[in-house]
Amino acid sequence: MHSSMVLVWIGALLIVAGIVLAASRVLWKGRLSDPHRMGPAGTGATLEPRERARALHPRHHWPSIILVALGIVVLLAEAAV
């Protein structure tokens, strides 16, 4: 019984670690957007980024994706037993 709870805790910690790693990488990259003027007349400020956000690409987050996937596999393996 105790070994099954250990696997559940390991799976949950792997998932949480993957999410925290992904969030920390995005937040440490700097500001996601800056207020800038929109349109030729500069009618209003917007927080919409000028170009695509490269920080949110899955290629940059493969370690966190692997951690979450490993946590899911551990939880599913424990549920199957």
Buried (B, 14 or more C-beta within 10 A) or exposed (E): EEEEEEBBEBBEEBBEBBBEBBEEBBEEEEEEEEEEEEEEEEEEEBEEEEEEEEBEEEEBBEEBBEBBEBBBEBBEEBEEE
